[in-house]
Amino acid sequence: MKISELITAYINQKNDNYSREIGRYWATDIYSIIKGELTPENFFEKKTVDEFGAKCISSGIAMEDFLNKIFKEMEVNYISQPKKEIQIQDFVLVVKPDFQFSDFLVEIKSPNKLHDDIPVWWTYQLECEYRAFYLPVYLWQVYHPFSVKQIVFTPNKNRWNKICKLLTDFHKELKKKYDQKIPSNKTA
């Protein structure tokens, strides 16, 4: 087996442990819902990550793990992967930034090319992180040789309102489609 096949298999194996639940939505899924890639019809389907995607995900995991090691050994006061839930009507939005420091949050991405501004596909996740913690949010783009490019995220009330409406509508559609019945492939 080639190393790239092993990496892809590993990432997809990790994805197999991930399950979806009506009434519980992840900040990382917002843009997929906006684009129409995640729908009530395919909400419970397992998504397979291709080789390129697996390599990008692996790079991000490796760099995040390395930063975690640095912060621990250098005795930086931080929390790795803090999780908060935002109650919106009768469902929750789950938010999990990469790092929380005393007065700011960090979301790490490992893009193919560095961006000068935050791409729209990341702004929705960052908006959710801001709304969950009410701390300044920074996007850290990590690249080779190991470096970090930081961009400050600016929250936007209109974007937040769009997220809330989108999730409310999505939640209603899911409940209607499944009539409160959860498909048999859902795991706890």
N, C-alpha and C positions, 0 to 999 in steps of 0.2 A: 504494500500500500504506500502511495506517495504521501509526503508530509502534508501537502495541500488537501488531500482526501481525508487525512486523519483530522486536520483542523476543522474541515467542513463537517465531518461526522460528529466531532466533539461539540461544536456550536449547535448543531441540530439536536443532539442528545440533550443539551441544556434546555433547548426550546421545548422539548417533550415534557419537561417538568412544569411548564408554565400553563396555567389553565385560566380560562375566562369565566366570569360570573355576571349574570344580569344584576345590575345595581352597583357594580364595582368596576370602575373604568380607570385606566392608567393615563397619566399625562403624556406618555410617549406615544399613545395611540391617536391623539387629537388630530394631527396633520393627516394621518391615514384616513380618518373619518372624513375630513374636509375634502380630500382628494377622491373619495369614493372607493378607496382600496379596501377599507374595513367597513363592512355593511352588516345589517342585521342578518342577512342571508348567509354570510360567511364568518360570522362572529365566533363560532365555536370550532372552525376548521383550523387544524394545525398548519402553520406556515413553514415551509422549508426554505432555508437560507442557502443561496447558491455559493459557489466557491469564492467569488469576489467579495460578496457580503460577509462571508465567514472570516475572510482575511482582514477586512476593515474592522469588524467587531473584535477580533482577536488582538489587533493592534491597540485598540482603545482599552481593552481589558488589561493588556500587558503594561501599558503606560500608566493606567490608573493604579494598578497593583504596585508599580515602582514608586509612584508618588506617595501612596499609602505607607510604604516601607520607609521612605525618606521622612515623612511627617512623624511617624512613630519613633524612629531612631533619633531624630533631632528634637524630640519632645515638644512638637507643635500641638497646641490645644485645638483639637478639631474632632468632628464626628464623621465617620465614613458611612455613606449611604443612609442618612437619616430619612425616616419615612413619616409622612403626615397624610391624613385623610381630610379632605374638605367635604363637608356635608352640603349637598345641593339638592333641595327638595327631598325626594325619597331615594336618593342614590348618593354614592360617594365617589370622589375623584381622588385617586391615589397618586401621591407625588413623592419622588425619591431622587433628590439631587445627588451628585457624586460626593461632594464634600460640604460640610457646614463648619465654618469658623465662627468666632465669637460675634462678628458683625457683618458677615457676608456669606453667600453661597457660591459654589463653583459647579458648573456642568462641564464635563470634559468630552470633547469630540476629537476624532482622529481623521480629519478629512483628507481626500486625495490632493486637494489644493486649498491653500489658505485663503480665507475670506477677510476682506477689510471691514465688512459689515456683517451682521448676523443674518444668515439666509432665512427666508420666511419659514421654511420647514422646521427650523429649530425654535422660532419665536414663541410658538404656542406652548411648548414644553416649558420654556423659561418663564413665560407668563404665569403658568400654573405654579411653578416653584416660588415665584415672588408672592403669589396670593396665598400660598400655604404657610410661608415663613415670615413674610413681610420684612425681608432683609434684601439688601442689594444683591443682584445676581450677576456673576461674571461667566462668560463663555471662555473656556481655555481650549484653544486648538493646539494639540500636541503634534509635533512633526520631527522628522529626522534631519540631522543628528538631534538628539533629545533636547527640545526647546519648547517653550510655551508662548503662544501669542494670545494675549488677553483682550477681550472686547467687553465693554460694559453694556449690559442689557437695560433698556428703558421700558418700564411697564407702560401699558396702554389700557385704559378703562374700556374703550370700545372693543379691543381684542378680547378682554376678559368677558365682556357681555356676550360676544360672539361665541366664545367657548361654552359659557353657561347655557345659551340657547341651543347650540349644536348638541350638547350632551343631553339636555332635557328632551329634545326631539328624538335623538337616537335612542334614549332610554324608553320613551313611549313606544317607539316602533318595535324595539326588542320585546317589550312586555306584551304588546299586541300580537306579534308574530308567534311567540312561544306561549302566550296565554298563561304566564307564570309557570309553565312546565319547562324544566331544564333538560336539554338533550342528554341521552345516556352516556355520551363521551366525556361529560364534565367530571373532573376529579376534585377532590376536596382541597 
